[in-house]
Amino acid sequence: MRHVTCVLTLATLAAAGVSSSATAGGFHNADVGTRRMGMFATVARPDDPTAIFHNPAGLVLTTGTQFYTSLSLFFLDIGLRMYDSEGVLRPEDHEIRPDWNIGALPFIGISSDLGTERLRLGFAAYAPNAYGAALPDDEPTRYHATRVLFLGSRATASLAYEVSPKLSVAASASLVHLYLTAQRFMNPLVLQDPDHRFDDPAVTKEYDSTLALDGQGFSWAVDVGVLLRPLETLSIGVAFFGGSSVRLRGDVELTSPDGTVDSTTHRTDMVIPFTLQGGINWEFAPDFEIGFDYRYYHYQVFQEQYTVLEEPLMGMSEMRDAKNYGNSGNWCIGLLYRPLESVELMAGYQQDYTPIPDQTYSLDNPSRDQRGIGFGARWQATGRHRVGLSFVRNWFDLVDVQESTANPPANAKGHGANFEVGLDWMWRL
């Protein structure tokens, strides 16, 4: 039993290595800034320092020096039940829901033309992936996850140059930091027969151990962007965001029902895929813009998660866990209207596709295909200050997984949605 428990311990490490790290489409949640959340399409016209994140070549659309900050908060609404070995959904009388969950996307940046006509410099610190959640301690999901916190943050420096009024190019370099902490229950009875997940917790608790792990690591990435403006009313943007490999290091503790603690450290290798995105923005009438973006996420590089324990734990020293992710993408379309010179109103629609196959679906990263709508407004309050407010609502495709290869299986049926609210402020120095 102890040997099998260790196998699952390492499998948990592997699974948690990207816990909550993928939205339906990519590693990063792209909803940074009011223009992005309001109309979704930003690659061809990122007109504030969020260009550092969306397309650094867009920095040429601003003049002078701007300080910018934004915060997006998102909340997941999900309910599900789990299939037992007979294909019956359990619990029979209610859905399993998180005790709490919240995500945040903070961004703070500055851009400047340094007193030149063609050169732009930008710097930003932001977290395009920060999410925490807790699942109940008395539901069958406790053997998959009970607590998860994942933080992906970056510090990015960008340099953009306007080659001509019709062509601008840019490059960025980023320091990448990832942090993970996760917890779940372990039970040898559940390993032998997963249907014991559905037993009364009062019966199973005398066999329940608690697995806790954490890890963090640093890496770097390089991005490039291009902005074409063939017409005064038409712009085309393309950006490539480089992937990188990250090695997480941290502690692992397995606390037995009698209070005995087995501990060691781990290193877990994971991959951040590259992203290729393009967009078009057309001011088809005075004060009206329409935009379209497509983002491609090269997730097929994530086929396996590899974890090594620095000191063997229960006779095991490493684990290779299949992920078998596929490539994914996101497309979106949006409108912007200026009813007044100082006011912009936006609306958009998006569809997003998950890279996660049913066989490796996990409850700590319940990504599914999704579609969403966004609304936003920006107000140029003074010549130096602009504020924005935005709202996004996404709906997930029905979860109905019956091919899970995990132990215990993550076979489940349910529904999900999330909503996001965002605020931003730009100050022209």
CORTAHU-V843420 format. One record per backbone hydrogen bond with DSSP energy under -0.5 kcal/mol. CO is the residue of the C=O (numbers start at 1). NH is the residue of the N-H. E is the energy in kcal/mol with one decimal. If there is no record, write none. Layout:
# CORTAHU-V843420
co-><CO CO>
nh-><NH NH>
e-><E E>
This chain:
# CORTAHU-V843420
co-><1 2 3 4 5 6 7 8 9 10 11 12 13 15 16 18 21 26 28 30 31 33 34 35 35 36 39 40 42 45 48 49 50 50 51 55 56 57 58 59 64 65 66 67 68 69 70 71 72 73 74 75 76 77 79 80 81 82 84 88 90 96 100 102 103 105 106 107 108 109 110 111 112 113 118 120 121 122 123 124 125 126 128 129 130 131 132 133 134 134 136 139 140 141 141 142 146 147 148 149 150 151 151 152 153 154 155 156 157 158 159 160 161 161 164 166 167 167 168 169 170 171 172 173 174 174 175 176 177 178 179 180 181 182 183 183 184 186 187 188 189 193 194 195 196 200 200 201 204 204 205 209 209 210 210 211 212 213 215 216 217 219 221 222 223 224 225 226 227 228 231 233 234 235 236 237 238 239 240 240 241 244 246 246 248 249 250 251 252 253 253 254 254 255 256 260 260 262 264 265 265 266 267 268 269 270 271 272 274 275 276 277 278 279 280 281 282 282 285 287 288 289 290 291 292 293 294 295 296 296 297 297 298 299 301 302 303 303 305 306 307 308 312 313 316 317 319 319 320 321 328 329 330 331 332 333 334 335 336 337 337 340 342 343 344 345 346 347 348 349 350 351 352 355 355 357 358 359 362 365 365 369 370 371 372 373 374 375 376 377 378 379 379 384 385 385 386 387 388 389 390 391 392 393 394 395 398 399 401 411 412 413 414 415 416 417 418 419 420 421 422 423 424 425 426 426 427 427>
nh-><5 6 7 8 9 10 11 12 13 14 15 16 17 18 19 21 23 23 30 32 33 37 38 39 40 40 41 42 45 47 51 52 53 54 55 58 59 60 61 62 113 429 111 427 109 425 107 423 105 421 103 419 78 417 415 96 413 90 87 84 82 80 134 132 74 72 127 70 125 68 123 66 121 116 162 160 112 158 110 156 108 154 29 152 104 150 102 148 99 100 139 142 143 144 145 185 135 183 133 181 131 153 179 129 177 126 175 124 173 122 171 120 163 169 167 229 163 164 227 161 225 159 223 157 176 221 155 219 153 217 151 215 149 213 146 147 211 209 191 192 193 196 197 198 199 203 204 205 207 208 208 186 211 212 255 184 253 182 180 249 178 176 174 242 172 240 170 238 168 236 234 283 231 281 228 279 226 277 224 242 275 272 248 270 268 216 266 214 264 212 255 256 262 210 259 256 262 254 252 310 311 250 308 248 306 246 273 244 298 241 296 239 294 237 292 235 284 290 288 338 285 336 282 334 280 332 278 330 276 298 299 328 301 302 303 325 323 324 321 269 319 267 314 316 313 309 307 321 322 305 297 353 295 351 293 349 291 347 289 339 345 343 380 340 378 337 376 335 374 333 372 331 370 326 357 360 361 405 365 362 367 397 352 395 350 393 348 391 346 389 344 381 387 428 381 382 426 379 424 377 422 375 420 373 418 371 400 414 412 83 401 81 399 79 396 77 394 75 392 73 390 71 388 69 386 428 67 429>
e-><-2.6 -1.9 -1.8 -2.0 -2.2 -2.5 -2.1 -2.6 -1.9 -2.3 -2.7 -3.2 -1.0 -1.1 -2.0 -2.9 -0.5 -2.8 -0.6 -2.4 -0.5 -2.3 -3.0 -2.3 -0.6 -1.9 -2.4 -0.7 -1.1 -1.2 -2.3 -1.8 -1.6 -2.3 -1.7 -2.6 -1.7 -1.4 -2.0 -1.6 -1.3 -2.1 -2.1 -3.2 -2.9 -2.4 -2.2 -2.1 -2.7 -2.3 -2.5 -1.8 -0.5 -2.1 -2.3 -3.4 -2.8 -3.2 -1.9 -2.2 -3.1 -1.5 -2.3 -2.3 -2.2 -1.1 -2.0 -2.5 -2.5 -2.9 -2.4 -2.6 -2.7 -2.6 -2.1 -2.7 -2.2 -3.0 -2.4 -3.0 -2.0 -3.0 -2.5 -4.0 -2.2 -2.9 -2.3 -2.3 -2.4 -1.1 -0.7 -2.3 -1.3 -2.1 -2.5 -2.9 -1.9 -2.3 -2.3 -2.1 -2.7 -0.5 -2.4 -1.2 -2.6 -2.4 -2.4 -2.4 -2.2 -2.6 -2.0 -2.5 -1.1 -2.4 -1.3 -2.2 -0.9 -2.2 -2.6 -3.1 -2.1 -2.5 -2.0 -2.3 -0.5 -1.8 -1.8 -2.3 -2.7 -2.0 -2.7 -2.4 -2.5 -2.3 -2.9 -1.5 -2.9 -3.4 -1.7 -1.7 -2.4 -2.4 -2.1 -1.6 -1.6 -2.1 -1.6 -1.9 -2.2 -0.6 -0.8 -2.9 -0.5 -0.5 -2.8 -1.9 -2.8 -2.3 -2.9 -2.1 -2.5 -2.8 -2.7 -1.6 -2.7 -2.7 -1.9 -2.3 -2.2 -3.0 -1.0 -3.0 -0.9 -2.7 -3.4 -2.5 -2.8 -2.6 -2.3 -0.6 -2.5 -3.3 -0.6 -2.7 -2.6 -1.9 -2.4 -1.9 -2.0 -2.6 -0.5 -0.6 -2.4 -2.3 -2.3 -3.1 -0.5 -2.8 -2.7 -2.4 -0.6 -1.6 -2.7 -2.9 -1.0 -2.6 -0.6 -1.7 -2.4 -3.1 -3.0 -2.8 -2.6 -2.5 -2.3 -2.5 -1.4 -2.1 -2.5 -2.0 -1.0 -2.2 -2.7 -2.3 -2.3 -2.1 -2.3 -2.1 -2.3 -0.5 -1.9 -2.0 -0.9 -2.2 -1.3 -2.0 -2.5 -1.1 -2.9 -2.2 -2.4 -2.3 -0.5 -1.5 -2.5 -2.9 -2.5 -0.5 -0.5 -2.9 -3.0 -2.3 -2.9 -2.5 -2.0 -2.7 -2.5 -2.0 -2.6 -0.7 -3.1 -1.2 -3.1 -0.7 -2.2 -2.8 -1.8 -3.0 -2.1 -2.4 -2.3 -2.2 -2.7 -2.4 -0.5 -0.9 -1.3 -2.4 -0.9 -0.6 -2.0 -3.2 -3.2 -3.1 -2.4 -2.5 -2.0 -2.7 -2.8 -2.4 -2.4 -1.6 -2.3 -3.2 -0.6 -1.8 -2.8 -3.0 -1.8 -2.5 -2.1 -2.6 -2.8 -2.2 -2.2 -2.0 -0.5 -2.3 -0.8 -1.6 -2.7 -2.5 -2.4 -2.1 -2.5 -3.6 -2.7 -2.3 -2.3 -2.7 -2.2 -2.3 -2.1 -2.1 -2.3 -0.5 -3.0 -0.8>
